[in-house]
């Protein structure tokens, strides 16, 4: 461990070096100039500092003050050497961060004992810092594992939903990206946008509870069938609710609320305005835009410009106007996502053209 010694008397430095030979692990770095000692500190790390007060400027107090300007030195123990009568100087040194004192003339046995104590203190602090860094890295690793498991859970839930519904995998992938981009344009944090990215694809997970005769019916649903179809929002919420995961909590709200409309005419509960959770309002914009611009067996894809006009037209009725504005601001990125994650990519992999509702 590095022991930095500052004393303008070379003889004193020699005495200190000889005394520290008996202290295992001590590496002595001595300077007769405090300015040179500070310069050394710019590129090296001291573990313990011994500094004499009575030196040409900067004196011992000034050295401590300058030494602590570097935040990395905050916990480095400092021993100051002062005269017996220099009580006021000791008080000031304590205020500046000195940990201990030696009195001139320095007693070698006392010097060695105090340095052992300071080195033990420094070693303990270093190990504590290493332990804290290790714990932080372990927490980070464990968190990453949890996120990876959550992503795996989401992927498996989405795969289960794909077996029951005719949506394309690219549709739900685009949905996540659209929602994250709109959320970012709206001013949400990166953490919130990342959660939207992963939670939005579960918006229709409740369709696993919808009967095949309704879910896969090629024609138009009658009123009774439509009422059953609308229950997929509640089913999705029931599947995802009560989780301790922030991600699945958001996914539950999205599943329940992504068909609510800003004017209160949506389903399942006819919520109005900001009573609809923000994540549900964002997903509504993403879902409709992607449905409009996607080709399906029962319809042609709308041109991007017409779909954008439709989103704007429905501002204040179907959609939150503030989110339509965010959608507009993020439109170049949204169009790029639409291009990059085209349904043809999914068709090539899955071997089938599928249907979105």
C-alpha positions in Angstrom: 0.0 0.0 0.0 1.3 3.5 -0.9 2.3 5.7 2.0 2.8 9.2 0.8 5.2 11.2 3.1 5.6 15.0 2.8 8.4 16.7 4.9 10.8 19.3 3.8 13.5 17.7 5.8 15.2 14.8 4.0 16.6 13.4 7.2 13.1 13.0 8.6 11.9 11.2 5.5 14.8 8.8 5.9 13.8 8.1 9.5 10.2 7.5 8.4 11.3 5.1 5.6 13.5 3.1 8.0 10.7 2.9 10.5 8.2 1.6 7.9 10.5 -1.2 6.8 9.1 -3.2 9.7 5.5 -2.6 8.5 4.5 -5.3 5.9 3.1 -4.1 2.7 4.0 -0.4 3.1 5.5 1.2 0.0 7.0 4.6 0.9 6.9 7.6 -1.5 8.6 10.7 -0.1 8.7 14.3 -1.2 10.5 17.3 0.4 8.2 19.6 -1.6 4.4 19.5 -0.9 3.8 20.8 -4.4 5.6 17.8 -5.9 3.6 15.5 -3.7 0.4 17.0 -5.0 1.6 16.6 -8.5 2.4 12.9 -7.8 -1.2 12.5 -6.6 -2.6 13.5 -10.0 -1.5 10.2 -11.5 -1.2 7.9 -8.5 -3.3 6.9 -5.6 -2.1 7.2 -2.0 -3.5 4.8 0.6 -2.2 6.8 3.7 -0.7 10.3 3.8 1.9 11.6 6.3 2.3 15.4 6.0 4.3 17.9 8.1 2.5 21.2 8.9 5.5 23.5 9.0 6.7 23.6 5.3 7.0 26.2 2.5 3.7 26.8 0.8 1.6 24.9 0.4 1.9 24.1 4.1 0.4 21.0 5.7 -3.1 22.5 6.0 -3.0 23.8 2.4 -1.8 20.4 1.3 -4.8 18.6 2.9 -7.2 21.1 1.4 -5.8 20.7 -2.1 -5.5 16.9 -1.7 -9.2 16.6 -0.9 -10.2 18.6 -4.0 -9.9 15.3 -5.8 -13.0 13.3 -4.6 -11.2 10.0 -5.0 -9.0 11.0 -2.0 -12.0 11.6 0.3 -11.5 8.5 2.4 -7.6 8.4 2.4 -6.5 8.7 6.0 -4.1 11.6 6.7 -1.6 11.9 9.6 -0.3 15.5 10.3 2.9 16.2 12.1 2.7 19.3 14.3 4.4 20.9 17.3 3.1 20.2 20.8 1.7 23.8 21.2 0.0 24.0 17.8 -3.5 23.2 19.1 -5.3 25.6 16.8 -3.6 24.1 13.8 -4.7 20.6 14.9 -8.3 21.8 15.2 -8.2 23.2 11.7 -6.5 20.0 10.4 -9.4 18.0 11.8 -11.9 20.3 10.1 -10.1 19.7 6.8 -10.1 15.9 7.2 -7.0 14.9 9.1 -7.4 11.5 10.8 -4.6 11.5 13.3 -1.5 13.5 14.6 2.1 13.0 15.5 4.0 15.4 17.6 7.5 16.7 16.9 10.0 15.3 17.6 8.4 12.1 16.3 8.8 9.0 18.4 9.7 6.1 16.1 7.7 3.5 18.1 4.6 5.7 18.2 5.1 6.5 14.5 5.2 2.9 13.5 2.2 2.0 15.6 0.1 4.8 14.2 1.1 4.0 10.7 0.1 0.4 11.2 -3.3 1.5 12.4 -3.8 3.9 9.5 -2.7 1.2 7.0 -5.1 -1.3 8.5 -7.9 1.3 8.3 -7.0 2.0 4.7 -6.9 -1.7 3.9 -10.3 -2.2 5.5 -11.8 0.6 3.5 -10.4 -0.7 0.3 -11.8 -4.2 1.0 -15.1 -2.7 1.9 -15.1 -0.7 -1.4 -14.2 -3.9 -3.3 -17.0 -5.7 -1.5 -19.5 -3.0 -2.4 -18.4 -3.0 -6.0 -18.7 -6.8 -6.0 -22.2 -6.6 -4.5 -23.2 -4.0 -7.0 -22.0 -6.2 -9.9 -23.9 -9.2 -8.4 -27.1 -7.1 -8.1 -26.6 -6.0 -11.7 -26.1 -9.5 -12.8 -29.1 -10.8 -10.9 -31.2 -8.0 -12.3 -30.1 -8.9 -15.8 -31.1 -12.5 -15.1 -34.5 -11.4 -13.9 -35.0 -9.3 -17.0 -33.9 -12.1 -19.2 -36.3 -14.5 -17.5 -39.1 -11.9 -18.0 -38.3 -11.6 -21.7 -38.3 -15.3 -22.0 -41.7 -15.5 -20.3 -43.0 -12.8 -22.7 -41.7 -14.6 -25.7 -43.4 -17.8 -24.6 -46.7 -16.1 -23.9 -46.6 -14.4 -27.3 -45.8 -17.8 -29.0 -48.8 -19.3 -27.2 -51.0 -16.4 -28.4 -49.8 -16.9 -32.0 -51.0 -20.5 -32.0 -54.5 -19.2 -31.1 -54.7 -16.0 -33.2 -53.8 -15.1 -36.8 -51.7 -12.1 -36.0 -48.2 -12.0 -37.4 -45.2 -12.1 -35.1 -44.1 -8.9 -36.9 -47.3 -7.1 -35.9 -46.6 -7.6 -32.2 -42.9 -6.8 -32.6 -43.8 -3.5 -34.4 -46.4 -2.7 -31.7 -43.7 -2.8 -29.0 -41.3 -0.6 -31.0 -44.1 1.9 -31.9 -45.2 2.2 -28.3 -41.6 2.8 -27.1 -41.0 5.5 -29.7 -44.3 7.3 -29.0 -43.6 7.1 -25.2 -40.2 8.6 -25.8 -41.6 11.4 -27.9 -44.2 12.0 -25.2 -41.4 12.4 -22.6 -41.3 9.1 -20.8 -38.1 7.9 -19.2 -35.9 5.3 -21.0 -36.8 2.8 -18.3 -40.6 3.4 -19.0 -40.0 3.1 -22.8 -38.1 -0.1 -22.4 -40.9 -1.5 -20.3 -43.4 -0.4 -23.0 -41.3 -2.1 -25.6 -41.5 -5.4 -23.8 -45.1 -5.2 -22.4 -47.0 -3.9 -25.4 -46.6 -7.2 -27.4 -48.8 -8.9 -24.8 -51.8 -6.7 -25.5 -53.9 -9.5 -27.0 -52.7 -12.4 -24.8 -56.3 -12.7 -23.6 -57.3 -14.1 -27.0 -56.1 -17.5 -25.8 -59.4 -17.6 -23.9 -61.5 -16.7 -26.9 -63.4 -19.7 -28.6 -62.0 -20.7 -32.0 -65.4 -20.4 -33.6 -65.2 -16.7 -32.8 -61.5 -16.0 -33.0 -61.0 -17.8 -36.3 -64.4 -16.9 -37.9 -63.7 -15.7 -41.5 -66.7 -13.5 -41.7 -68.1 -10.6 -39.7 -69.0 -11.3 -36.1 -72.6 -10.9 -35.0 -73.4 -8.8 -31.9 -73.3 -11.7 -29.5 -70.0 -13.0 -30.9 -68.6 -9.5 -30.7 -69.4 -9.3 -27.0 -67.6 -12.5 -26.4 -64.6 -11.2 -28.5 -64.4 -8.1 -26.4 -63.8 -10.2 -23.3 -60.3 -10.9 -24.4 -59.3 -7.6 -22.8 -60.5 -8.8 -19.4 -59.1 -12.3 -19.9 -55.6 -10.8 -20.7 -55.8 -8.7 -17.5 -56.7 -11.8 -15.4 -53.8 -13.7 -16.9 -51.2 -11.0 -16.2 -52.5 -9.3 -13.0 -51.1 -9.6 -9.5 -47.5 -10.1 -10.7 -44.7 -8.6 -8.7 -43.1 -7.7 -12.0 -43.3 -4.1 -13.1 -43.2 -5.3 -16.6 -46.2 -7.7 -16.2 -48.1 -5.1 -14.3 -47.9 -2.8 -17.2 -48.7 -5.6 -19.6 -51.9 -6.3 -17.6 -53.0 -2.7 -17.9 -52.3 -2.7 -21.6 -54.2 -5.9 -22.2 -57.2 -4.5 -20.3 -57.2 -1.0 -21.7 -55.9 -0.9 -25.3 -59.4 -0.9 -26.8 -60.6 2.0 -24.6 -61.2 5.2 -26.5 -60.4 8.7 -25.3 -64.1 9.8 -25.7 -65.4 6.9 -23.5 -66.9 4.8 -26.3 -64.3 2.0 -26.1 -64.4 -1.3 -24.2 -64.4 -3.1 -21.9 -65.4 -0.4 -19.4 -65.9 2.7 -21.5 -63.2 4.7 -19.6 -62.7 8.3 -20.7 -59.7 10.6 -21.1 -56.9 10.2 -18.6 -58.9 7.6 -16.6 -57.5 5.3 -19.3 -53.9 4.3 -18.1 -51.3 6.0 -20.2 -49.8 2.7 -21.4 -53.2 1.7 -22.8 -53.7 5.0 -24.6 -50.2 4.6 -26.2 -50.9 1.0 -27.3 -54.2 2.1 -28.9 -52.4 4.4 -31.3 -49.8 1.8 -32.1 -52.4 -1.0 -32.6 -54.6 1.0 -35.0 -51.8 2.4 -37.0 -50.2 -1.0 -37.6 -53.6 -2.6 -38.3 -54.4 0.1 -40.9 -51.0 -0.2 -42.7 -50.9 -4.0 -42.7 -52.2 -6.2 -45.5 -54.5 -9.1 -44.4 -56.5 -11.6 -46.3 -59.7 -9.6 -45.7 -58.2 -6.1 -46.6 -55.5 -4.2 -48.4 -52.9 -2.2 -46.5 -53.6 1.5 -46.3 -50.9 3.8 -47.6 -48.9 5.4 -44.8 -50.2 8.9 -45.6 -53.8 7.8 -45.3 -53.3 5.9 -42.1 -51.5 8.9 -40.6 -54.5 11.1 -41.6 -56.9 8.7 -40.0 -54.9 8.7 -36.7 -55.0 12.5 -36.8 -58.8 12.5 -37.6 -59.5 10.3 -34.6 -57.5 12.6 -32.2 -59.7 13.5 -29.3 -62.3 10.8 -30.1 -60.4 7.5 -30.3 -57.0 8.8 -29.3 -55.4 11.1 -26.7 -54.5 14.3 -28.6 -51.2 14.6 -26.7 -50.3 11.1 -27.9 -51.3 11.9 -31.5 -48.9 14.8 -31.3 -46.2 12.5 -30.0 -47.0 10.1 -32.8 -46.6 12.9 -35.3 -43.3 14.0 -33.8 -42.0 10.4 -34.0 -43.4 9.6 -37.4 -40.1 9.3 -39.3 -38.9 6.7 -36.8 -42.3 4.9 -36.8 -42.2 4.6 -40.6 -38.7 3.3 -40.4 -39.8 0.6 -37.9 -42.7 -0.3 -40.2 -40.2 -0.8 -43.1 -37.6 -2.7 -41.1 -40.1 -5.2 -39.5 -42.3 -6.0 -42.5 -44.8 -8.9 -42.6 -42.9 -10.5 -45.5 -40.0 -11.2 -43.1 -42.4 -13.2 -40.8 -44.0 -14.9 -43.8 -40.6 -16.1 -45.0 -39.8 -17.5 -41.5 -43.2 -18.9 -40.6 -44.3 -20.0 -44.0 -47.8 -18.5 -43.8 -49.6 -15.2 -44.2 -51.6 -14.5 -41.0 -54.3 -12.3 -39.9 -54.6 -9.3 -37.5 -57.7 -8.0 -35.9 
